[in-house]
Amino acid sequence: MNKVIVFFAAAFLLTINSTFSQKAVSIFNGKDLSGWTIHGTEKWYVQDGLLVCESGPDKAYGYLSTDKNYKNFDLTLEFKQSANGNSGVFFRSSIEGVKISGWQAEVAPPGHNTGGIYESYGRGWLIQPEAEKDKYLKFGDWNTYRIRVVGDQVTTWLNGHEMITLKDEKIGQGDGFIALQIHDGGGIKVSWRNIKIKSL
């Protein structure tokens, strides 16, 4: 009897451990754009192991989306802003041309709500970080960004500091890809690296 209990207890613990020990996987290989799709005419390229987005001659919106959809996940990446640096990370999104539907975790210059959540072609800003949290952004240097989306809840962290937590029914119903954005207006350049995701 005791052996049976021990067996099932061990099996249960093994299942729990395998569930919670899933490792984050890299979704950018540092060599090319395999696994991603470009939308629009803005520039997306790999240079010295970095993923770079840069304004093109059209100075329009541009996106680089994952070929795979992600519903519940924990995403970490690093970004470095040059020039204007207005960008973002979309999740549970879809696109027609360069008209994207979904939610954006903002990446922007100082004073413009990096870490907040914006709904494109919908309700606009859903939540912005408290103003004093803007000090966590290292403009012109590497930043670590973490975005966790589970069910109807989204949490963002910038350089280890929680920026926002949001519960939203509409987000909970969403599904789709992850995408990096380059804002319109021209003069923008952002570099990315260490893009890793853990499905939850």
C-alpha positions as CSV (number, residue, x, y, z in Angstrom):
1,M,0.0,0.0,0.0
2,N,2.8,2.4,1.0
3,K,4.6,1.6,-2.3
4,V,1.5,2.5,-4.3
5,I,1.2,5.8,-2.5
6,V,4.8,6.6,-3.0
7,F,4.6,5.7,-6.7
8,F,1.6,8.0,-7.3
9,A,3.1,10.8,-5.2
10,A,6.3,10.6,-7.3
11,A,4.3,10.6,-10.5
12,F,2.4,13.6,-9.4
13,L,5.5,15.5,-8.4
14,L,7.1,14.6,-11.8
15,T,4.1,16.0,-13.6
16,I,4.1,19.2,-11.6
17,N,7.9,19.7,-12.1
18,S,7.7,19.1,-15.8
19,T,4.8,21.6,-16.1
20,F,6.6,24.4,-14.2
21,S,10.1,23.7,-15.4
22,Q,9.4,24.4,-19.1
23,K,12.2,26.6,-20.3
24,A,12.0,29.7,-22.3
25,V,12.9,29.2,-26.0
26,S,14.6,31.7,-28.2
27,I,12.4,33.0,-31.1
28,F,15.2,35.0,-32.8
29,N,18.2,33.1,-33.9
30,G,20.6,36.0,-34.2
31,K,21.3,35.2,-37.9
32,D,18.2,35.9,-40.0
33,L,14.5,36.5,-39.8
34,S,13.5,32.9,-39.9
35,G,10.1,32.4,-38.1
36,W,9.1,36.0,-38.6
37,T,7.2,38.0,-41.3
38,I,7.7,41.6,-42.4
39,H,4.7,43.8,-42.8
40,G,5.1,47.2,-44.6
41,T,8.1,48.9,-46.2
42,E,10.1,49.8,-43.2
43,K,13.5,48.1,-42.7
44,W,14.0,44.9,-40.6
45,Y,17.4,43.2,-40.7
46,V,20.0,41.4,-38.7
47,Q,23.3,43.0,-38.0
48,D,26.1,41.7,-35.7
49,G,23.6,39.3,-34.1
50,L,21.0,42.0,-33.4
51,L,17.5,42.4,-34.8
52,V,17.2,46.0,-36.1
53,C,14.2,48.0,-37.1
54,E,14.8,51.3,-38.9
55,S,12.6,53.8,-40.7
56,G,12.5,53.5,-44.4
57,P,11.8,56.1,-47.1
58,D,8.0,55.8,-46.6
59,K,8.3,56.8,-42.9
60,A,5.3,54.6,-42.2
61,Y,4.2,52.0,-39.7
62,G,6.0,48.7,-39.9
63,Y,5.7,45.3,-38.1
64,L,7.6,42.1,-37.8
65,S,5.3,39.3,-36.6
66,T,6.0,35.8,-35.4
67,D,4.8,33.1,-37.8
68,K,3.4,31.3,-34.7
69,N,0.5,32.4,-32.5
70,Y,0.9,32.7,-28.7
71,K,-2.0,32.8,-26.3
72,N,-0.5,32.5,-22.8
73,F,3.2,33.3,-22.4
74,D,6.0,34.9,-20.6
75,L,8.2,36.9,-23.0
76,T,11.5,38.5,-22.3
77,L,13.6,40.6,-24.6
78,E,16.2,43.4,-24.7
79,F,15.8,46.6,-26.7
80,K,18.1,49.6,-27.3
81,Q,16.6,52.8,-28.7
82,S,18.4,55.0,-31.1
83,A,17.2,58.4,-32.4
84,N,13.4,58.6,-31.7
85,G,13.0,55.0,-30.5
86,N,9.3,54.8,-30.7
87,S,8.3,51.1,-31.0
88,G,6.4,48.4,-29.2
89,V,5.6,44.8,-28.7
90,F,2.2,43.6,-29.9
91,F,0.5,40.4,-28.6
92,R,-2.5,38.3,-29.4
93,S,-2.6,40.3,-32.7
94,S,-3.6,39.9,-36.4
95,I,-2.9,42.2,-39.3
96,E,-4.2,43.3,-42.8
97,G,-1.5,45.1,-44.7
98,V,-0.1,47.3,-41.9
99,K,-3.4,47.7,-40.0
100,I,-2.8,45.7,-36.9
101,S,-5.5,44.6,-34.4
102,G,-4.4,43.7,-30.9
103,W,-2.6,45.1,-27.9
104,Q,0.8,46.8,-27.6
105,A,3.2,46.9,-24.7
106,E,4.6,50.3,-25.4
107,V,8.3,51.0,-26.1
108,A,8.9,54.7,-26.4
109,P,11.2,57.7,-25.6
110,P,11.3,59.1,-22.1
111,G,8.0,60.5,-20.9
112,H,5.9,58.4,-23.3
113,N,4.6,55.5,-21.3
114,T,7.0,52.6,-21.9
115,G,5.4,49.6,-20.3
116,G,1.8,50.7,-20.8
117,I,-0.8,48.8,-22.8
118,Y,-2.4,50.4,-25.9
119,E,-5.2,48.8,-28.0
120,S,-4.7,49.7,-31.7
121,Y,-7.7,50.6,-33.8
122,G,-9.8,50.2,-30.6
123,R,-10.0,51.8,-27.2
124,G,-6.5,53.4,-27.3
125,W,-4.7,53.5,-24.0
126,L,-5.9,50.9,-21.5
127,I,-3.3,51.6,-18.8
128,Q,-0.2,53.8,-18.5
129,P,2.5,53.4,-15.9
130,E,2.8,55.8,-13.0
131,A,4.8,58.8,-14.1
132,E,7.7,58.2,-11.7
133,K,8.3,54.7,-13.2
134,D,9.6,56.4,-16.3
135,K,13.0,56.6,-14.5
136,Y,13.5,52.9,-15.1
137,L,13.9,53.4,-18.9
138,K,17.6,53.6,-20.0
139,F,17.2,55.5,-23.2
140,G,20.1,54.8,-25.6
141,D,21.2,51.8,-23.6
142,W,20.0,48.2,-23.4
143,N,16.8,47.6,-21.5
144,T,15.3,44.2,-20.4
145,Y,11.5,44.0,-21.0
146,R,9.3,41.3,-19.7
147,I,5.6,40.8,-20.8
148,R,3.5,38.1,-19.1
149,V,0.0,37.4,-20.6
150,V,-2.2,34.8,-19.0
151,G,-6.0,34.7,-19.5
152,D,-7.3,38.2,-19.1
153,Q,-4.2,39.5,-17.2
154,V,-1.2,41.3,-18.5
155,T,1.9,42.4,-16.5
156,T,4.9,44.2,-17.8
157,W,8.3,44.8,-16.2
158,L,11.1,47.1,-17.3
159,N,14.6,46.4,-16.1
160,G,13.1,44.3,-13.2
161,H,10.6,46.8,-12.1
162,E,6.8,46.1,-12.5
163,M,5.3,48.8,-14.7
164,I,1.6,47.8,-14.9
165,T,-0.8,45.0,-14.2
166,L,-4.1,44.9,-16.1
167,K,-7.1,42.6,-16.2
168,D,-9.2,43.0,-19.3
169,E,-12.0,40.8,-20.6
170,K,-11.4,41.7,-24.2
171,I,-7.7,40.8,-24.0
172,G,-8.8,37.5,-22.4
173,Q,-10.7,36.6,-25.5
174,G,-7.9,37.5,-27.9
175,D,-5.4,35.3,-29.7
176,G,-2.7,35.8,-32.3
177,F,0.9,36.5,-33.0
178,I,3.5,38.6,-31.3
179,A,4.9,41.5,-33.3
180,L,7.5,44.2,-33.0
181,Q,6.5,47.6,-34.2
182,I,8.3,50.6,-35.8
183,H,6.3,53.8,-35.5
184,D,5.5,56.1,-38.4
185,G,7.2,59.5,-38.8
186,G,10.7,58.5,-39.7
187,G,14.0,58.9,-37.9
188,I,13.5,55.7,-35.8
189,K,15.9,52.9,-35.0
190,V,15.6,50.2,-32.4
191,S,17.8,47.1,-31.8
192,W,16.6,43.9,-30.2
193,R,18.2,40.8,-28.8
194,N,17.7,37.8,-26.5
195,I,14.0,37.4,-27.5
196,K,12.8,34.4,-25.5
197,I,9.3,33.1,-24.8
198,K,7.9,30.5,-22.4
199,S,4.4,29.2,-23.3
200,L,2.2,28.9,-20.2
